[in-house]
Amino acid sequence: MNNFNFICPTRVIFGSDTIQNLSNLVPINLKILVIFGGGSVRKNGIYEQVKNALNKHNISEFWGIEPNPKLETCLKAVNLIKRESIDFLLSVGGGSVLDATKFIAAAAKFDGDPWDIVGKRVYFDKALPLGCVMSLPATGSEMNCVSVISNDSLKIKRSFRNELLYPKFSIIDPKTTFSLPLAQIQNGIVDTFVHILEQYATVDLNTSVQDGFCFSVLKTVIKNAKIAINDPQNYDARANLCWAATCALNGWCNVGCIVDWSSHAIGHELSAVYGLDHGLSLAIVTPRLLRYNLKFKKAKLAKMGREVFELNADELSAAKGCIDEIESFFKSTGIATTLAQIGLEKNSVANLISERFKQRNLIAGEHENIDYKAVKQILLEC
């Protein structure tokens, strides 16, 4: 196990009817900007709950954060913050809204081109404080300091991190997910699952606690995915998926470990160019990337195959079987797992995304072997 330095200061308020706690979480004297997505929170009751909880606070609203949040939209919120001297940001929605809110919190205090925060990962030492009310289990952004932003004009989607961007608090009420469309449930399930894979299926450093935690989260996702899809108002299934999504990316799984994130690197390019949902891009790319990198990931995949999927085989067979089981699980949710299923021709996609990696000299993977040539081979199998 590698040395590590771990911090996660976010306060989590989890459970049924917890949005009402907002009234005590934000000081009454602060001017609050509440940041929303496309309007689904008006239909599922979250908006009304937030408004009621903050009825004695000074609040403004900003609407319109997209899936794969765009720089251009975020900068409109930054302008509003500066005009109205906002003190605190509240994200209400899914991971995209929270990712946008984190960027907005940094950009509002940044001197210079805000895109440099993402594009050049320029250091910053000031940011507005923020909290969130989550409505979609997927990204785990509610308990980490990472954000992913898209620059529409450049067709680039990139992540950045800074400890100033940990939410002060995160409210997670599983009931808010009852009305989610099927596609969002599918995306969230795959996103959570792949977050674990990117941290687990790398180099074996004898991290028994972390490996066991990863297996627990994976088993939880597998067990509850079908229930949530078939019975959307099953509270226990939703609660377990919500907490699994949070735990998958709050740092507990990867302390002292070597991580990958190459599926995400390719997936971000697919989202930036073709507008694919993030989870969908991962469902298509991940099984093929695992097969491409089998020689490096064989030991950990075999262990996962035995522990999660109860495979009884030699190392190579168990590793291959594990990948097959992962792909079968994705398919069981009903999400597309090939480019053809979503109307994209694999040769043109492979050429275009490979060229983007080449032009920007992008290299991913725990062994830094996922270059433009590898990307082309992987996508040709998609």
Residue pairs with C-beta under 8 A, 6 or more apart in sequence:
1 205
1 206
1 207
1 210
1 256
1 257
2 205
2 256
2 257
2 258
3 256
4 255
4 256
6 251
6 255
7 163
8 143
8 144
8 166
8 250
8 251
9 166
10 142
10 143
10 144
10 166
10 167
10 168
10 169
10 170
10 250
11 168
11 169
11 170
12 142
12 143
12 169
12 170
12 172
12 246
13 21
13 25
13 169
13 170
13 171
13 172
14 171
14 172
14 173
14 239
14 242
14 243
15 172
15 173
15 174
15 239
16 173
16 174
16 175
16 235
17 173
17 175
18 171
18 172
18 173
19 46
19 49
19 50
19 53
19 133
19 171
19 173
19 176
20 49
20 52
20 53
21 53
21 171
22 50
22 53
22 54
22 90
22 133
22 171
23 53
23 54
23 56
23 57
25 131
25 168
25 169
25 171
26 32
26 54
26 57
26 88
26 90
26 131
27 88
28 56
28 57
30 57
30 58
30 87
30 88
31 58
31 59
31 60
31 84
31 85
31 86
31 87
31 88
32 54
32 57
32 58
32 59
32 60
32 86
32 87
32 88
32 89
32 90
33 59
33 60
33 61
33 62
33 77
33 80
33 81
33 84
33 86
33 88
33 89
33 90
34 50
34 54
34 59
34 60
34 61
34 62
34 90
34 92
35 62
35 65
35 77
35 89
35 90
35 91
35 92
35 93
35 97
35 100
35 101
35 104
36 47
36 61
36 62
36 63
36 64
36 65
36 92
36 93
36 97
37 63
37 64
37 65
37 66
37 67
37 93
37 94
37 96
37 97
38 63
38 64
38 65
38 66
39 63
40 93
40 135
40 179
41 47
41 50
41 92
41 93
41 135
43 179
44 135
44 176
44 178
44 179
45 176
46 92
46 133
46 135
46 176
47 92
50 90
50 92
50 133
59 90
60 80
60 84
60 86
62 76
62 77
62 80
64 73
64 76
65 73
65 74
65 93
65 96
65 97
65 100
65 101
66 73
66 96
67 96
67 277
67 278
68 96
68 148
68 150
68 157
68 271
68 272
68 275
68 278
69 96
69 97
69 99
69 100
69 103
69 148
69 149
69 150
70 149
70 150
70 151
70 152
71 103
71 114
71 115
71 118
71 149
71 150
71 151
71 152
72 152
72 153
73 100
74 100
74 103
74 104
74 107
74 114
74 149
75 107
75 114
77 100
77 104
78 104
78 107
78 108
78 114
80 86
81 89
81 104
81 108
81 128
82 108
86 108
86 128
87 128
87 129
88 128
88 129
88 130
88 131
89 101
89 104
89 105
89 128
89 129
89 130
89 131
90 101
90 130
90 131
90 132
90 133
91 97
91 98
91 100
91 101
91 130
91 131
91 132
91 133
91 167
92 132
92 133
92 135
93 133
93 134
93 135
93 136
94 134
94 135
94 136
94 138
94 139
94 184
95 134
95 136
95 138
95 139
95 140
95 141
95 142
96 139
97 132
98 132
98 134
98 139
98 141
98 142
98 147
98 167
99 139
99 141
99 147
99 148
99 149
100 147
100 149
101 130
101 132
102 130
102 141
102 145
102 146
102 147
102 165
103 114
103 117
103 118
103 147
103 149
103 160
104 128
105 127
105 128
105 129
105 130
105 164
105 165
106 114
106 117
106 124
106 127
106 162
106 164
106 165
107 114
107 117
108 127
108 128
109 124
109 126
109 127
109 128
110 116
110 117
110 124
110 126
112 122
115 151
116 122
117 124
117 160
118 147
118 149
118 151
118 158
118 159
118 160
119 151
119 154
119 156
119 158
121 160
123 162
124 162
124 164
125 164
126 164
127 162
127 164
127 165
129 168
130 165
130 167
130 168
131 167
131 168
131 169
131 170
131 171
132 141
132 142
132 167
132 169
132 170
132 171
133 170
133 171
133 173
133 176
134 142
134 170
134 171
134 172
134 173
134 176
134 242
135 176
135 177
135 180
136 177
136 180
136 184
136 188
137 172
137 177
137 188
137 192
137 238
137 241
137 242
137 244
137 245
137 246
138 184
138 187
138 188
138 191
138 192
138 245
138 278
138 279
139 191
139 245
139 249
139 278
140 192
140 195
140 245
140 246
140 247
140 248
140 249
140 250
141 147
141 249
142 167
142 170
142 172
142 246
143 166
143 167
143 170
143 246
143 249
143 250
144 161
144 166
144 249
144 250
144 251
145 161
145 162
145 163
145 164
145 165
145 166
146 159
146 160
146 161
146 165
146 249
147 159
147 160
147 161
147 165
148 157
148 158
148 159
148 268
149 157
149 158
149 159
149 160
150 156
150 157
150 271
150 272
151 157
151 158
155 272
155 273
156 272
157 268
157 269
157 271
157 272
158 268
159 264
159 268
170 246
172 242
172 243
172 246
174 235
174 238
174 239
174 241
174 242
175 235
175 238
177 185
177 238
177 241
177 242
178 232
178 233
178 238
179 232
180 188
180 232
182 229
182 334
183 277
183 335
185 228
185 229
185 232
185 333
186 229
186 279
186 280
186 283
186 333
186 334
186 335
187 277
187 278
187 279
187 280
187 335
188 241
188 245
188 279
189 221
189 225
189 228
189 241
189 279
189 333
190 279
190 280
190 282
190 283
190 330
190 333
190 335
191 245
191 278
191 279
191 282
192 217
192 221
192 241
192 244
192 245
192 248
193 218
193 221
193 248
193 326
193 329
193 330
194 263
194 264
194 279
194 282
194 286
195 248
195 249
195 253
196 214
196 217
196 218
196 221
196 248
196 253
197 260
197 263
197 286
197 290
197 326
198 259
198 260
198 261
198 262
198 263
198 264
199 210
199 214
199 253
199 254
199 257
199 259
199 260
200 210
200 211
200 214
200 253
200 257
200 300
200 304
201 260
201 290
201 297
201 300
201 301
201 304
202 257
202 258
202 259
202 260
202 296
202 297
202 300
202 366
203 258
203 296
203 300
203 366
204 299
204 300
204 303
205 256
205 257
205 258
207 256
207 257
210 252
210 253
210 254
210 255
210 256
210 257
211 300
211 303
213 247
213 252
213 253
214 253
214 304
215 304
215 307
215 308
217 244
217 247
217 248
217 253
218 304
218 308
219 308
220 240
220 241
220 243
220 244
221 241
221 244
222 308
222 329
223 240
224 236
224 237
224 238
224 240
224 241
224 244
225 241
225 329
225 332
225 333
226 332
226 333
227 234
227 237
228 234
228 237
228 238
228 241
229 333
229 334
231 237
247 253
258 366
259 366
260 364
260 365
260 366
261 364
262 289
262 293
262 364
262 365
262 366
262 370
263 282
263 285
263 286
263 289
264 282
265 362
265 364
265 370
266 281
266 285
266 289
266 353
266 364
266 370
266 375
266 378
266 379
267 276
267 278
267 281
267 282
267 285
268 278
268 281
269 353
269 356
269 357
270 276
270 281
270 284
270 285
270 349
270 353
271 277
271 278
271 281
273 352
273 353
273 356
274 344
274 349
276 342
279 335
280 335
280 336
280 342
283 330
283 335
283 336
283 337
284 336
284 337
284 338
284 339
284 342
284 382
285 378
285 379
285 382
286 326
286 330
287 323
287 326
287 327
287 330
287 337
288 378
288 379
288 381
288 382
289 370
289 378
290 297
290 301
290 323
290 326
291 320
291 323
291 381
292 374
292 377
292 378
292 381
293 365
293 367
293 369
293 370
294 301
294 319
294 320
294 323
296 366
296 367
296 369
297 319
298 315
298 316
298 319
299 315
299 319
301 318
301 319
301 322
301 323
302 315
302 316
302 318
302 319
302 322
304 322
305 311
305 313
305 318
305 319
305 321
305 322
305 325
306 312
306 318
308 322
308 325
309 321
309 322
309 325
311 317
311 318
311 321
311 322
311 325
312 318
313 321
327 337
330 337
331 337
336 342
338 346
338 382
339 345
339 346
339 349
339 379
339 382
340 346
346 379
346 380
346 381
346 382
347 380
349 379
349 382
350 375
350 376
350 377
350 379
350 380
350 382
351 376
353 375
353 376
353 379
354 372
354 373
354 375
354 376
354 379
355 372
356 362
357 363
357 371
357 372
357 375
358 371
358 372
362 371
362 372
363 369
363 370
363 371
364 370
365 374
370 378
